[in-house]
Amino acid sequence: RGTHTPKPLDHPLQVMVTAKILAASGAGVILCSVLFILPSRNPLANPTVSKNFARSGIAGGYRSHVATRDAGVRRNAGFGLFGGQQVDSKYPVMGDESIMSQKEHGTTAKPVQTTLRYGCDRKVADKICSFNRHYAEHSGYFKLTKWLGEVDKTKETTYYDSVTGKPLFVAPRGRSFEDFLRESEAHGWPSFRDQEVVWDNVRVLNDGEAVSVDGTHLGHNLPDRSGNRYCINLVCVAGNPTKA
């Protein structure tokens, strides 16, 4: 006899719509259950994938990054429905899945630059930028690089695509460096806000993945009560600017 496996809720929009319907019916207890069952969709369950990325030393970071992302979705799924600050509908600028289509070098046309800023590991950067849609550098990796010693804490710094050299983020903007660093340390990855994104070169896909317009994986959008927060791998934005 055939069996039917119900399709899990795997998209934040589905969760929010469900939450709104249940709230209207007064089924608050059921709502909590719906938000709790959002799956993590962790591809490390695939032994081959887990083995390959474990060699690169970034699998552990992936677990932390996705766990943070999914926890954020669960925590904020009802946000805006029951009060609090609404995320500005102007941002993020959305992109199509075709941006991440296969090219000459994974999802990018070429490998990452030969030398990256802040002493970032080029091998790890190439895997995350061009051959990856979910994995991340280790949580706190940016603190092990030369970034804190080299970045000018008195003014804005531009962060460039590690593959193309195009500007992707400018930070801190609208806040102090101390605030920028405090938030990044709290979450484990450099965390940018809407006003710090160079939207000519950055897009966010339907599942929250943040990418460059040239197919470089950057990280994920993890909205919170202050708005959109772009949780970004330093190795993906450690490029050198290209000459015009």
C-alpha positions as CSV (number, residue, x, y, z in Angstrom):
1,R,0.0,0.0,0.0
2,G,1.4,3.4,-1.0
3,T,2.2,6.0,1.6
4,H,2.0,9.7,1.5
5,T,4.5,12.0,3.1
6,P,3.2,15.4,3.8
7,K,5.3,18.2,2.3
8,P,6.9,20.2,5.1
9,L,6.7,23.9,5.5
10,D,10.0,25.0,4.0
11,H,9.6,28.6,3.1
12,P,9.3,31.6,5.4
13,L,6.4,33.0,3.4
14,Q,4.4,29.8,3.9
15,V,5.0,30.0,7.6
16,M,3.9,33.7,7.8
17,V,0.7,33.0,5.8
18,T,-0.2,30.1,8.0
19,A,0.5,32.1,11.1
20,K,-1.8,34.9,9.9
21,I,-4.7,32.4,9.2
22,L,-4.3,30.7,12.6
23,A,-4.1,34.0,14.4
24,A,-7.4,35.1,12.9
25,S,-9.0,31.9,14.1
26,G,-7.6,32.4,17.6
27,A,-5.6,29.2,17.5
28,G,-2.5,30.6,19.3
29,V,-1.4,27.2,20.6
30,I,-1.4,25.6,17.2
31,L,0.6,28.6,15.8
32,C,3.5,27.8,18.2
33,S,3.7,24.3,16.8
34,V,3.7,25.5,13.2
35,L,6.6,27.9,13.8
36,F,8.5,25.1,15.7
37,I,8.5,22.5,12.9
38,L,10.2,24.6,10.3
39,P,12.9,22.2,9.0
40,S,16.6,23.0,8.8
41,R,17.2,21.3,5.5
42,N,20.8,20.5,6.4
43,P,22.5,19.0,3.4
44,L,25.3,17.7,5.7
45,A,22.9,14.7,6.1
46,N,24.4,13.6,2.7
47,P,27.6,11.6,3.7
48,T,29.4,12.6,0.5
49,V,28.8,16.3,0.8
50,S,29.7,16.2,4.5
51,K,32.9,14.3,3.8
52,N,34.0,16.7,1.0
53,F,33.4,19.9,2.9
54,A,34.8,18.5,6.2
55,R,38.2,18.4,4.4
56,S,38.0,22.1,3.7
57,G,37.5,22.9,7.3
58,I,34.2,24.8,6.8
59,A,31.6,22.2,7.6
60,G,31.3,23.2,11.2
61,G,30.8,26.8,10.2
62,Y,28.0,25.7,7.9
63,R,26.1,24.1,10.8
64,S,26.2,27.3,12.8
65,H,25.2,29.5,9.9
66,V,22.2,27.5,8.8
67,A,21.1,26.9,12.4
68,T,21.2,30.6,13.0
69,R,19.3,31.3,9.8
70,D,16.5,28.8,10.5
71,A,16.2,29.9,14.1
72,G,15.9,33.5,12.9
73,V,13.1,32.5,10.5
74,R,11.2,30.7,13.3
75,R,11.7,33.5,15.7
76,N,10.6,36.3,13.3
77,A,8.1,34.4,11.3
78,G,5.2,36.2,13.0
79,F,7.0,39.5,13.3
80,G,5.1,42.3,11.7
81,L,1.8,40.4,12.1
82,F,1.6,40.9,15.8
83,G,3.3,44.3,16.1
84,G,6.8,45.6,16.0
85,Q,8.8,47.3,13.2
86,Q,8.0,46.2,9.6
87,V,10.9,45.5,7.3
88,D,11.2,48.2,4.6
89,S,9.5,46.8,1.5
90,K,12.0,48.5,-0.8
91,Y,14.7,46.1,0.4
92,P,16.1,43.7,-0.2
93,V,16.4,44.0,-4.0
94,M,15.4,40.5,-5.1
95,G,17.1,38.4,-7.8
96,D,16.2,35.5,-10.0
97,E,17.6,32.0,-9.5
98,S,19.3,32.2,-12.9
99,I,22.0,34.4,-11.3
100,M,23.4,31.3,-9.8
101,S,23.3,29.2,-12.9
102,Q,26.4,27.1,-13.7
103,K,29.2,29.0,-15.5
104,E,32.8,28.4,-16.4
105,H,33.8,28.1,-12.7
106,G,30.9,26.9,-10.7
107,T,28.4,29.7,-10.3
108,T,31.0,32.3,-11.3
109,A,32.8,32.9,-14.6
110,K,36.2,32.7,-13.0
111,P,38.0,31.7,-9.7
112,V,38.4,34.1,-6.8
113,Q,41.3,36.6,-7.0
114,T,44.8,35.2,-6.4
115,T,45.4,37.4,-3.4
116,L,42.6,38.4,-1.0
117,R,42.5,41.1,1.6
118,Y,42.8,40.5,5.3
119,G,44.8,37.3,4.8
120,C,41.6,35.3,3.9
121,D,42.2,31.7,2.8
122,R,41.8,31.6,-1.0
123,K,41.0,27.9,-1.1
124,V,38.1,28.3,1.3
125,A,37.0,31.4,-0.4
126,D,36.9,29.7,-3.8
127,K,34.7,26.8,-2.4
128,I,32.3,29.1,-0.7
129,C,32.0,31.8,-3.4
130,S,31.8,29.6,-6.5
131,F,30.9,26.0,-5.6
132,N,28.4,26.5,-2.8
133,R,24.9,27.6,-2.0
134,H,24.6,26.9,1.7
135,Y,28.0,26.5,3.4
136,A,29.8,29.2,5.4
137,E,33.1,30.0,6.9
138,H,33.4,29.1,10.6
139,S,31.4,31.3,12.9
140,G,33.9,33.9,14.2
141,Y,36.3,33.3,11.3
142,F,36.7,37.0,10.6
143,K,38.3,37.5,14.0
144,L,41.1,35.0,13.1
145,T,42.0,37.1,10.0
146,K,43.9,40.4,9.8
147,W,40.6,42.3,9.3
148,L,40.4,43.9,12.8
149,G,44.0,45.0,12.6
150,E,43.9,46.4,9.0
151,V,40.4,48.0,8.8
152,D,40.2,51.7,9.4
153,K,37.8,52.0,12.3
154,T,37.4,55.8,11.8
155,K,35.6,55.8,8.4
156,E,33.6,53.7,6.0
157,T,35.2,50.7,4.4
158,T,34.2,49.2,1.0
159,Y,34.1,45.5,0.7
160,Y,34.6,44.0,-2.7
161,D,33.5,40.8,-4.4
162,S,36.3,38.2,-4.0
163,V,35.8,37.1,-7.6
164,T,35.1,40.2,-9.6
165,G,36.4,43.0,-7.4
166,K,33.1,44.9,-7.6
167,P,32.0,46.8,-4.5
168,L,29.3,45.0,-2.5
169,F,29.1,46.6,0.9
170,V,30.1,49.8,2.5
171,A,30.3,49.8,6.3
172,P,29.7,51.2,8.8
173,R,27.1,53.5,7.4
174,G,24.6,55.2,9.7
175,R,26.2,53.7,12.8
176,S,29.6,53.5,14.5
177,F,32.2,50.9,13.8
178,E,31.7,49.7,17.4
179,D,28.1,49.0,16.7
180,F,28.9,47.2,13.4
181,L,31.5,45.1,15.2
182,R,29.3,44.3,18.2
183,E,26.5,43.0,15.9
184,S,29.0,41.0,13.8
185,E,30.6,39.4,16.9
186,A,27.2,38.6,18.4
187,H,26.1,36.6,15.2
188,G,29.5,35.2,14.2
189,W,29.7,36.8,10.7
190,P,30.0,40.3,9.4
191,S,26.5,41.7,9.5
192,F,25.4,44.5,7.2
193,R,22.2,46.5,7.0
194,D,20.2,47.8,4.0
195,Q,22.0,51.1,3.8
196,E,25.3,49.4,3.7
197,V,24.6,47.2,0.7
198,V,25.7,48.3,-2.8
199,W,22.4,47.3,-4.5
200,D,23.7,47.7,-8.0
201,N,25.8,44.5,-7.4
202,V,23.9,42.5,-4.8
203,R,20.7,40.5,-4.9
204,V,18.7,38.3,-2.5
205,L,17.0,35.2,-3.7
206,N,13.6,33.9,-2.6
207,D,15.2,31.6,0.0
208,G,17.2,34.4,1.6
209,E,20.5,33.6,0.0
210,A,22.5,36.8,-0.7
211,V,24.5,36.7,-3.9
212,S,26.4,39.1,-6.2
213,V,24.9,39.8,-9.6
214,D,27.8,37.8,-11.1
215,G,26.9,34.6,-9.2
216,T,29.2,34.8,-6.1
217,H,27.6,33.3,-3.0
218,L,27.8,35.8,-0.2
219,G,25.7,34.6,2.7
220,H,22.0,35.0,3.8
221,N,19.5,37.7,4.8
222,L,18.4,37.1,8.4
223,P,15.9,39.8,9.3
224,D,15.4,40.8,12.9
225,R,13.5,43.5,14.8
226,S,15.8,46.2,13.4
227,G,15.2,45.1,9.8
228,N,17.1,43.1,7.2
229,R,20.5,41.8,8.4
230,Y,22.9,40.4,5.8
231,C,25.0,37.7,7.4
232,I,28.0,37.6,5.1
233,N,31.2,35.5,4.8
234,L,34.3,37.7,5.0
235,V,36.1,35.4,2.5
236,C,33.4,36.4,-0.1
237,V,33.9,40.1,0.3
238,A,37.7,40.3,0.7
239,G,38.4,41.1,-2.9
240,N,40.6,43.9,-4.3
241,P,38.9,46.6,-6.4
242,T,39.2,46.2,-10.1
243,K,40.5,49.0,-12.2
244,A,37.8,50.8,-14.2
